[in-house]
Amino acid sequence: MALSDQLMDLAERTKRLEDSAAASRERNQAALEERREKLQSATSAKAKEVQAKAEQGGTKARSWWADATADIERRRAEIRSKVEEKQAEHKSDAAQRNAAAAEGFAADMVVFAEYVVDAAGYAVVDATIARSEADKLSPAEKK
């Protein structure tokens, strides 16, 4: 996938995140539950894709990324499991703690996403500069 296509995909994903936040503000339970199911499928698929790429590449960065996504997926599953467990118990105080934990995790993931987007921006600029420098040094360009 071309870099510009990846950036467009990221923009679309960001828009869907904004839509989820709007549904959260409106407390539209049905829309949130539907969105959660779609996100569950999408994040699991993306995590598997990233892990597969990491296994193919074998670089330290890809290895780190595979570990990071696996840890995020594990943590997300734990939070989801706890929420489901407490929902079955119908205990208000436990539900409040779980909601706070889920909100904290969501806030952490937003901060992580901000970091990743900034790191991706840096990588795009760095790659563009590297390509420009390589093109300047290319013997074919000097003719």
HELIX and SHEET records of a PDB file:
HELIX    1   1 LEU A    3  GLU A   26  1                                  24    
HELIX    2   2 GLN A   29  GLY A   57  1                                  29    
HELIX    3   3 LYS A   60  GLU A   89  1                                  30    
HELIX    4   4 SER A   92  LEU A  137  1                                  46    
HELIX    5   5 PRO A  139  LYS A  142  1                                   4    
END                                                                             
